[in-house]
Amino acid sequence: MNEHPSMDDSFNTFILALPNESTSYPEFYKNYPLLLNTSRKYIQIRATVFYQFNILVERIVSTLDFSLLPGQSILVDYIRTVKYYLLQKRKFAWLEESLSKTEHESISKLPEVKFDIIKASMHDNEGENTIFNQAFEQLHENAHVIFRLSNERLWQATYLEMHSIDQGGPYRDSITAICSDICSIGVPLFILGPNGQMNMGLNRDCWIPNVFPPNKPISNKFKKQYQFIGQLMGMAIRQKHYLNLKFPILLWKQLVGEDITMKDIEAIDIQSFAIIKEMEINIAQNQSINIDSDINYLCASIMSELRFDVIGLSGHAYELIPGDQDISVTPRNFPEYCMRYREYRLNEFHRQIEYIRQGLCSVLPYDFLTLFTANELEEAVCGKDEINVLLLKRNTLYRGDYNENSPHIQRFWTVLNEMFDEAQKKLFLIFVWGRSTLRKLDRDFTSKFIIQTISHNDNHETDQILPSESCLC
């Protein structure tokens, strides 16, 4: 129901759009294959139940306090438990209402943020020169206020020695550059996930929070930088200026208060639990051996090199029992080793993500975000990964001699929609708009995409494809 386009109109439209048993409707079942053998009548009943449930929740949602922690309200806990059955449209509407109440009035003079491209090109291990750090140094102290402003742009981006005039293009370009730095080796806050480093498994392009010693505090600067990333996420949700960030699902799950599971860890590190799983299987298969010496002999070859420590995803070894890293793993203490190993893996990024959540909460009211799923929050921050060319086309204006029926305009849309892959579409958007994702809905386009003709002195016309306010010169 969340994905069906007819839900944008009304629930009745959605019901009427459902296929009849007597009518072939392959497109519907292509999108919803699990409903292939389900009667239309039962689909209608299920949809109606979900819809009525959403109406019921909407009637009481204003009386509930979703900022309460788990265990403080039975009803709030129940609604959070069934949040997967709440329609995205309603959740976003509740969030939008909450955002409007906490928005700050626009200001006429925006803070100027100066970016030194030459400095950013000089790599340093601490990421001091990056565009991200330059933005952080100039914005983080007041980000909790600036990022709540109702202005379309939140800072005036000035590229030193480039003579840029920020009419929107440099601002958007600076956000794209900030995101590029976050998911890179230039900033020591994130590292490429193990699957990406080993080029195996899923999520090879995902960046995970850098790993710090579990028994030592994270530096104050790193803490503030993680919080700043959370504030940028809040800005993205408020401004609908989506961020091109590639984080794994476990990060988004913790941000909305969901538990991280072993499957989430394996999704970024396919080998994370391989050794202890194999050992557990071997021990289980040999439970019939009752002689301690035989069990010890069986496990000795596997456990001979194991101690109560763990190699973190940063490549460093950390103690599983503080001060006792030299304890050998034996058949008797192996269950405790497995418990501590899993506990470490499940909490390896907890502090880092918690700092991000704190930053997010300083810009957004967190209450309704707990009703979002991890995937919904990711979409709210990063937009849809797929570029909707038809959405862009609907929000395009033509100037000069062009109109939507011009032959070369039609060819342009055909090439963009049918011949460009997703990576090329993103590069196209970055080139013309300084951003890699589109807004989600038509009403979110505060400025339109523009295709116009320009004339040179020799009267030779060339195509200029630029959105309004995007020129960097």
C-alpha positions as CSV (number, residue, x, y, z in Angstrom):
1,M,0.0,0.0,0.0
2,N,2.9,2.4,0.7
3,E,4.3,1.9,-2.7
4,H,1.1,1.9,-4.8
5,P,0.8,5.2,-6.6
6,S,-3.0,5.3,-6.3
7,M,-2.6,5.8,-2.5
8,D,-1.5,9.3,-3.2
9,D,-5.1,10.0,-4.3
10,S,-7.3,8.1,-1.9
11,F,-7.9,4.7,-0.3
12,N,-11.0,4.2,-2.6
13,T,-8.8,4.7,-5.6
14,F,-6.4,2.1,-4.3
15,I,-9.2,-0.4,-3.8
16,L,-10.6,0.2,-7.3
17,A,-7.2,-0.2,-8.8
18,L,-6.9,-3.7,-7.5
19,P,-7.1,-6.3,-10.3
20,N,-10.2,-8.5,-10.9
21,E,-9.7,-12.3,-11.0
22,S,-11.2,-12.2,-14.5
23,T,-8.7,-9.6,-15.7
24,S,-5.0,-10.2,-16.4
25,Y,-3.0,-7.6,-14.5
26,P,0.7,-8.7,-14.8
27,E,2.1,-5.3,-13.8
28,F,0.3,-5.4,-10.4
29,Y,1.6,-8.9,-9.6
30,K,5.1,-8.0,-10.8
31,N,5.3,-5.4,-8.0
32,Y,3.4,-7.6,-5.5
33,P,4.3,-11.2,-6.3
34,L,3.2,-12.5,-2.9
35,L,-0.4,-11.6,-3.8
36,L,-0.4,-13.6,-7.0
37,N,-2.5,-16.4,-5.7
38,T,-4.6,-14.3,-3.3
39,S,-8.2,-13.5,-4.2
40,R,-9.0,-9.8,-4.9
41,K,-11.7,-10.0,-2.1
42,Y,-9.1,-11.0,0.5
43,I,-6.7,-8.3,-0.7
44,Q,-9.5,-5.8,-0.2
45,I,-10.3,-7.1,3.3
46,R,-6.6,-6.9,4.3
47,A,-6.1,-3.5,2.9
48,T,-9.3,-2.2,4.6
49,V,-8.1,-3.6,8.0
50,F,-4.8,-1.9,7.6
51,Y,-6.5,1.3,6.6
52,Q,-9.0,1.3,9.4
53,F,-6.1,0.6,11.9
54,N,-4.3,3.7,10.5
55,I,-7.4,5.8,11.0
56,L,-7.7,4.5,14.6
57,V,-4.0,5.4,15.4
58,E,-4.4,8.8,13.8
59,R,-7.3,9.6,16.1
60,I,-5.3,8.9,19.2
61,V,-1.8,9.9,18.1
62,S,-2.1,13.5,19.3
63,T,-2.9,12.3,22.8
64,L,0.2,10.1,23.1
65,D,3.8,11.0,24.0
66,F,6.1,9.1,21.6
67,S,9.2,10.6,23.4
68,L,8.6,8.1,26.2
69,L,11.2,5.3,26.5
70,P,10.3,1.7,26.0
71,G,8.4,0.3,29.0
72,Q,7.0,3.7,30.1
73,S,3.7,3.4,28.1
74,I,2.0,0.1,27.1
75,L,0.1,1.8,24.3
76,V,3.1,3.6,22.8
77,D,5.1,0.5,23.0
78,Y,2.4,-1.4,21.1
79,I,2.1,1.2,18.3
80,R,5.9,1.1,17.9
81,T,5.7,-2.7,17.7
82,V,3.2,-2.6,14.8
83,K,4.8,0.5,13.1
84,Y,5.3,-1.6,9.9
85,Y,1.5,-1.5,9.4
86,L,1.4,2.3,9.6
87,L,1.2,4.0,6.2
88,Q,4.2,6.0,5.2
89,K,1.9,8.8,4.1
90,R,0.4,9.2,7.5
91,K,3.7,8.9,9.3
92,F,5.3,11.6,7.2
93,A,2.2,13.8,7.7
94,W,2.6,13.5,11.5
95,L,6.3,14.3,11.2
96,E,5.7,17.3,8.9
97,E,3.3,18.7,11.4
98,S,5.8,18.2,14.2
99,L,8.5,19.9,12.0
100,S,6.4,22.9,11.3
101,K,5.9,23.5,15.0
102,T,9.6,23.4,15.7
103,E,10.7,25.4,12.7
104,H,12.5,28.7,13.1
105,E,11.6,31.8,11.0
106,S,13.7,32.5,8.0
107,I,16.5,35.1,8.3
108,S,17.6,37.6,5.6
109,K,21.4,37.2,6.2
110,L,22.6,33.7,6.0
111,P,25.9,32.6,7.6
112,E,28.7,32.5,5.1
113,V,30.7,29.3,4.9
114,K,34.0,29.6,3.1
115,F,35.4,26.5,1.4
116,D,39.1,26.2,0.3
117,I,39.2,23.8,-2.5
118,I,43.0,23.9,-2.7
119,K,43.3,23.0,0.9
120,A,40.7,20.2,0.6
121,S,42.8,18.6,-2.2
122,M,45.7,18.2,0.3
123,H,45.2,14.9,2.1
124,D,45.9,14.6,5.8
125,N,45.2,11.6,8.2
126,E,42.9,13.5,10.5
127,G,40.7,14.9,7.7
128,E,41.4,18.5,8.8
129,N,41.5,19.8,5.2
130,T,38.3,18.2,3.9
131,I,35.2,20.1,2.9
132,F,33.4,18.2,5.6
133,N,35.7,19.5,8.3
134,Q,35.7,23.0,6.9
135,A,31.9,23.0,7.1
136,F,32.0,21.4,10.6
137,E,34.3,24.0,12.0
138,Q,32.1,26.9,10.7
139,L,28.7,25.5,11.4
140,H,28.6,22.9,14.2
141,E,28.3,25.3,17.2
142,N,25.0,26.8,15.9
143,A,23.8,23.9,13.7
144,H,21.0,23.0,16.1
145,V,19.6,26.5,15.3
146,I,20.6,27.1,11.7
147,F,19.3,23.7,10.5
148,R,15.8,24.5,11.8
149,L,15.5,27.7,9.7
150,S,12.7,27.8,7.1
151,N,15.1,29.3,4.5
152,E,15.5,27.3,1.3
153,R,19.3,27.6,1.8
154,L,20.8,27.5,5.2
155,W,24.2,29.0,4.5
156,Q,26.0,31.1,1.8
157,A,28.6,28.9,0.2
158,T,31.8,30.8,-0.9
159,Y,34.5,28.9,-2.8
160,L,37.7,30.8,-2.2
161,E,39.5,32.0,-5.3
162,M,36.7,30.7,-7.5
163,H,34.6,33.9,-7.6
164,S,31.5,31.9,-7.2
165,I,28.1,33.6,-6.6
166,D,25.8,31.4,-4.6
167,Q,22.4,31.4,-6.1
168,G,21.9,27.8,-5.0
169,G,24.4,25.9,-7.0
170,P,27.5,26.3,-4.7
171,Y,25.3,25.6,-1.7
172,R,24.0,22.3,-3.2
173,D,27.5,21.4,-4.4
174,S,28.9,22.0,-0.9
175,I,26.5,19.5,0.5
176,T,27.4,16.9,-2.1
177,A,31.1,17.5,-1.3
178,I,30.4,17.1,2.4
179,C,28.7,13.7,1.8
180,S,31.5,12.6,-0.5
181,D,34.0,13.3,2.3
182,I,31.9,11.5,5.0
183,C,31.9,8.2,3.0
184,S,35.6,8.2,2.2
185,I,39.0,7.6,3.7
186,G,39.5,11.3,3.9
187,V,37.5,11.6,7.1
188,P,38.4,9.1,9.9
189,L,34.8,8.8,11.1
190,F,33.8,5.9,8.8
191,I,35.6,3.0,7.1
192,L,34.6,0.8,4.2
193,G,32.8,-2.3,5.5
194,P,34.6,-5.6,5.6
195,N,32.6,-7.0,2.7
196,G,33.7,-4.0,0.6
197,Q,37.3,-4.4,1.7
198,M,37.3,-8.1,0.8
199,N,35.1,-7.6,-2.2
200,M,32.7,-10.3,-1.2
201,G,29.1,-10.6,0.1
202,L,26.5,-7.9,0.1
203,N,26.7,-4.1,0.9
204,R,30.2,-3.8,-0.5
205,D,29.7,0.0,-1.0
206,C,28.5,0.6,2.6
207,W,30.6,2.7,5.0
208,I,30.5,1.8,8.7
209,P,31.4,3.9,11.8
210,N,35.1,3.7,12.6
211,V,35.9,1.5,15.5
212,F,37.4,2.8,18.7
213,P,38.7,0.9,21.8
214,P,35.6,-0.1,23.8
215,N,37.1,0.8,27.2
216,K,38.3,4.2,26.2
217,P,36.3,7.4,25.5
218,I,35.9,8.7,22.0
219,S,37.6,12.0,21.5
220,N,35.5,15.1,22.0
221,K,36.1,16.3,18.4
222,F,35.0,12.9,16.9
223,K,32.0,12.9,19.2
224,K,30.9,16.4,17.9
225,Q,31.6,15.4,14.3
226,Y,29.3,12.4,14.6
227,Q,26.7,14.7,16.1
228,F,27.2,17.1,13.2
229,I,26.4,14.2,10.8
230,G,23.2,13.6,12.7
231,Q,22.4,17.3,12.4
232,L,23.0,17.1,8.7
233,M,20.5,14.2,8.5
234,G,18.0,16.4,10.4
235,M,18.6,19.2,7.9
236,A,18.0,16.8,5.0
237,I,14.7,15.7,6.4
238,R,13.6,19.3,7.0
239,Q,14.8,20.7,3.7
240,K,14.2,17.6,1.7
241,H,17.8,18.1,0.4
242,Y,18.7,14.4,0.4
243,L,22.2,13.3,1.3
244,N,24.2,10.8,-0.7
245,L,25.3,8.6,2.1
246,K,25.9,4.8,1.9
247,F,25.4,3.5,5.4
248,P,24.3,-0.1,6.3
249,I,20.8,-0.9,7.7
250,L,22.2,-1.4,11.2
251,L,23.0,2.3,11.5
252,W,19.4,3.3,10.6
253,K,17.9,0.7,12.9
254,Q,19.7,2.1,15.9
255,L,18.6,5.6,15.0
256,V,15.0,4.6,15.1
257,G,15.4,2.5,18.3
258,E,15.4,-1.0,16.7
259,D,17.6,-3.8,17.9
260,I,20.6,-4.7,15.8
261,T,20.8,-8.4,15.0
262,M,23.5,-10.9,14.0
263,K,22.1,-10.8,10.5
264,D,22.7,-7.1,10.3
265,I,26.4,-7.6,11.3
266,E,26.7,-10.4,8.7
267,A,25.2,-8.1,6.1
268,I,28.4,-6.0,6.3
269,D,30.9,-8.7,7.4
270,I,30.0,-12.1,6.0
271,Q,32.8,-13.7,8.0
272,S,32.0,-12.1,11.3
273,F,30.6,-15.1,13.1
274,A,32.0,-17.9,10.8
275,I,34.6,-19.2,13.3
276,I,32.4,-19.5,16.4
277,K,29.5,-20.9,14.4
278,E,31.8,-23.7,13.0
279,M,33.1,-24.4,16.5
280,E,29.6,-24.5,18.0
281,I,28.6,-27.0,15.2
282,N,31.6,-29.2,15.9
283,I,31.0,-29.3,19.6
284,A,27.3,-30.0,19.2
285,Q,28.1,-32.9,16.9
286,N,30.3,-34.4,19.5
287,Q,28.1,-34.0,22.5
288,S,28.0,-37.8,22.7
289,I,31.6,-37.9,23.7
290,N,31.5,-37.8,27.5
291,I,35.2,-38.0,28.2
292,D,36.7,-34.6,29.0
293,S,40.0,-35.5,27.5
294,D,38.4,-36.4,24.2
295,I,36.5,-33.1,24.1
296,N,39.6,-31.2,25.0
297,Y,41.5,-33.0,22.3
298,L,38.8,-32.3,19.7
299,C,38.7,-28.6,20.5
300,A,42.4,-28.1,21.1
301,S,43.2,-27.9,17.3
302,I,40.5,-25.2,16.9
303,M,40.9,-23.2,20.1
304,S,44.7,-23.4,20.5
305,E,45.2,-19.8,19.2
306,L,42.0,-18.2,20.6
307,R,42.1,-15.8,23.6
308,F,39.4,-13.7,25.2
309,D,40.0,-10.9,22.7
310,V,38.5,-9.9,19.4
311,I,39.8,-8.3,16.2
312,G,37.7,-5.2,15.7
313,L,36.6,-4.2,12.2
314,S,39.4,-1.5,12.4
315,G,41.9,-4.4,12.5
316,H,42.9,-3.8,16.1
317,A,42.6,-6.4,18.9
318,Y,40.4,-5.6,21.9
319,E,39.9,-7.4,25.2
320,L,36.6,-9.2,25.7
321,I,37.2,-9.2,29.5
322,P,39.0,-6.0,30.6
323,G,42.5,-6.9,31.9
324,D,42.2,-10.6,31.0
325,Q,43.1,-10.8,27.3
326,D,45.5,-13.7,27.9
327,I,42.7,-16.1,29.1
328,S,42.7,-19.1,26.8
329,V,39.5,-20.3,25.2
330,T,38.6,-23.8,26.4
331,P,35.6,-26.1,25.9
332,R,34.4,-25.1,29.4
333,N,34.5,-21.3,28.9
334,F,33.7,-21.4,25.2
335,P,30.0,-20.5,25.7
336,E,31.1,-17.4,27.7
337,Y,33.5,-16.5,24.9
338,C,30.8,-16.8,22.3
339,M,28.4,-14.6,24.4
340,R,31.0,-11.9,24.9
341,Y,32.1,-12.1,21.2
342,R,28.5,-11.6,20.0
343,E,27.9,-8.9,22.5
344,Y,30.9,-7.0,21.3
345,R,30.0,-7.3,17.6
346,L,26.4,-6.2,18.2
347,N,27.6,-3.1,20.1
348,E,30.8,-2.3,18.2
349,F,29.2,0.9,16.7
350,H,26.8,1.7,19.5
351,R,28.5,4.8,20.9
352,Q,29.2,6.3,17.4
353,I,25.6,5.9,16.2
354,E,24.3,7.2,19.5
355,Y,26.2,10.4,18.9
356,I,24.7,10.6,15.4
357,R,21.2,10.1,17.0
358,Q,21.9,12.9,19.5
359,G,22.7,15.3,16.6
360,L,19.6,14.2,14.8
361,C,17.5,14.9,17.9
362,S,18.9,18.4,18.2
363,V,17.4,19.4,14.8
364,L,14.3,17.2,14.7
365,P,11.7,16.3,17.3
366,Y,12.5,12.6,17.8
367,D,9.1,11.4,19.0
368,F,7.6,10.5,15.6
369,L,10.8,9.2,14.2
370,T,10.4,6.1,16.5
371,L,7.4,5.2,14.3
372,F,9.6,5.0,11.2
373,T,11.2,1.9,10.1
374,A,15.0,1.9,9.4
375,N,14.3,1.8,5.6
376,E,11.9,4.7,5.9
377,L,14.3,6.9,7.8
378,E,17.0,6.1,5.3
379,E,14.7,7.2,2.5
380,A,13.8,10.4,4.4
381,V,17.5,11.3,4.7
382,C,18.9,9.9,1.5
383,G,15.9,9.9,-0.9
384,K,15.1,7.0,-3.2
385,D,18.2,5.4,-4.6
386,E,16.5,5.2,-8.0
387,I,16.2,8.4,-10.1
388,N,12.6,9.0,-11.2
389,V,13.1,10.6,-14.6
390,L,9.4,11.0,-15.1
391,L,9.2,13.0,-11.9
392,L,12.0,15.3,-13.1
393,K,10.3,15.6,-16.5
394,R,7.1,16.7,-14.8
395,N,9.0,19.5,-13.0
396,T,10.8,20.8,-16.0
397,L,10.3,24.2,-17.7
398,Y,11.3,25.0,-21.3
399,R,12.5,28.4,-22.4
400,G,13.5,29.9,-25.7
401,D,12.6,27.9,-28.7
402,Y,12.2,24.6,-26.8
403,N,9.0,22.9,-25.6
404,E,8.3,19.4,-24.5
405,N,7.5,18.3,-28.0
406,S,10.7,19.4,-29.6
407,P,12.4,16.4,-31.3
408,H,15.7,16.8,-29.6
409,I,14.0,17.4,-26.2
410,Q,12.2,14.1,-26.6
411,R,15.5,12.4,-27.6
412,F,17.1,13.9,-24.5
413,W,14.5,12.3,-22.2
414,T,14.7,9.0,-24.0
415,V,18.5,8.9,-23.6
416,L,18.3,9.9,-19.9
417,N,15.5,7.5,-19.1
418,E,16.4,4.4,-21.2
419,M,20.1,4.6,-21.9
420,F,21.6,6.0,-18.7
421,D,22.1,3.6,-15.8
422,E,21.5,4.8,-12.2
423,A,25.1,5.9,-11.7
424,Q,25.1,8.0,-14.9
425,K,21.8,9.6,-13.9
426,K,23.3,10.5,-10.5
427,L,26.3,12.1,-12.3
428,F,24.0,14.0,-14.5
429,L,22.1,15.4,-11.6
430,I,25.3,16.4,-9.8
431,F,26.5,18.2,-13.0
432,V,23.4,20.2,-13.5
433,W,22.0,20.5,-10.0
434,G,24.8,19.9,-7.5
435,R,22.9,17.0,-5.9
436,S,22.6,13.3,-6.6
437,T,19.0,12.6,-5.6
438,L,15.7,14.1,-6.6
439,R,13.0,15.4,-4.3
440,K,10.4,12.8,-3.5
441,L,7.2,14.5,-4.5
442,D,6.1,17.1,-7.1
443,R,5.1,19.5,-4.4
444,D,8.7,19.4,-3.0
445,F,10.2,21.1,-6.1
446,T,10.5,24.6,-4.9
447,S,12.5,25.4,-8.0
448,K,12.1,23.8,-11.4
449,F,14.5,22.1,-13.7
450,I,15.0,24.4,-16.8
451,I,16.1,23.6,-20.3
452,Q,16.6,26.7,-22.4
453,T,18.4,27.9,-25.5
454,I,21.2,30.4,-25.4
455,S,22.5,32.4,-28.3
456,H,26.2,33.2,-28.9
457,N,27.5,36.2,-30.7
458,D,27.8,34.2,-33.9
459,N,24.1,33.5,-33.7
460,H,24.8,29.8,-33.3
461,E,22.4,28.3,-30.8
462,T,23.6,25.6,-28.4
463,D,21.7,23.7,-25.8
464,Q,21.9,24.8,-22.2
465,I,20.5,22.3,-19.7
466,L,20.6,23.9,-16.3
467,P,18.1,24.1,-13.4
468,S,17.4,27.5,-12.0
469,E,19.9,28.8,-9.5
470,S,22.5,26.1,-10.3
471,C,25.2,28.1,-12.1
472,L,28.5,28.0,-10.2
473,C,30.1,30.9,-12.0
